[in-house]
């Protein structure tokens, strides 16, 4: 998987209402992933999102890649 830049991620996240997805999500791990994406969408960098959510920076770096692949699959 290649690295997704902040700009590319913002463009992919722009049409998605993450707040609604977070409210509907019942899986705790997925909620944290969505929260990280929301922080990134709102302008935080990945290190800040990781620190805020108390997870590793590597994990936060991996989530946008996985999210991007899920979006491409449909």
C-alpha positions as CSV (number, residue, x, y, z in Angstrom):
1,X,0.0,0.0,0.0
2,X,1.3,3.4,-0.8
3,X,1.2,6.4,1.5
4,X,-1.8,8.7,1.1
5,X,-1.0,12.4,1.4
6,X,-3.0,14.7,3.6
7,X,-4.5,16.4,0.5
8,X,-5.6,13.2,-1.1
9,X,-7.2,12.0,2.1
10,X,-9.0,15.3,2.6
11,X,-10.4,15.0,-0.9
12,X,-11.7,11.5,-0.3
13,X,-13.1,12.4,3.1
14,X,-14.8,15.6,2.0
15,X,-18.1,14.2,0.8
16,X,-18.4,11.8,3.7
17,X,-20.2,12.7,6.9
18,X,-18.0,11.1,9.5
19,X,-19.9,12.5,12.5
20,X,-23.0,10.5,11.4
21,X,-21.0,7.3,10.8
22,X,-19.4,7.6,14.3
23,X,-22.8,8.0,15.9
24,X,-24.1,4.9,14.1
25,X,-21.1,2.7,14.7
26,X,-21.3,0.1,17.4
27,X,-17.8,-1.4,17.1
28,X,-15.5,0.5,19.4
29,X,-12.4,0.0,17.4
30,X,-14.1,1.2,14.2
31,X,-15.3,4.3,16.1
32,X,-11.7,5.2,17.1
33,X,-10.6,4.8,13.4
34,X,-13.4,7.0,12.3
35,X,-12.6,9.6,15.0
36,X,-9.0,9.6,13.8
37,X,-10.2,10.2,10.2
38,X,-12.5,13.0,11.5
39,X,-9.6,14.7,13.2
40,X,-7.5,14.5,10.1
41,X,-10.4,15.8,8.0
42,X,-10.6,18.8,10.4
43,X,-7.0,19.6,9.9
44,X,-5.0,17.7,12.5
45,X,-2.0,15.8,11.3
46,X,-1.7,12.1,11.9
47,X,0.6,12.4,14.9
48,X,-1.8,14.8,16.6
49,X,-4.7,12.4,15.9
50,X,-2.8,9.5,17.4
51,X,-1.8,11.4,20.5
52,X,-5.4,12.6,21.0
53,X,-6.8,9.1,20.7
54,X,-3.9,7.5,22.6
55,X,-3.0,5.1,19.8
56,X,0.2,4.6,17.9
57,X,1.1,6.9,15.0
58,X,1.7,3.9,12.8
59,X,-1.8,2.7,13.4
60,X,-3.2,6.1,12.4
61,X,-1.0,6.1,9.3
62,X,-2.3,2.7,8.3
63,X,-6.0,3.5,8.7
64,X,-6.3,6.0,5.8
65,X,-4.8,3.4,3.5
66,X,-7.3,0.8,4.6
67,X,-10.1,3.3,4.4
68,X,-9.1,4.3,0.9
69,X,-9.0,0.7,-0.2
70,X,-12.5,0.2,1.2
71,X,-13.8,3.2,-0.6
72,X,-12.4,2.0,-3.9
73,X,-14.0,-1.4,-3.5
74,X,-17.4,0.2,-3.1
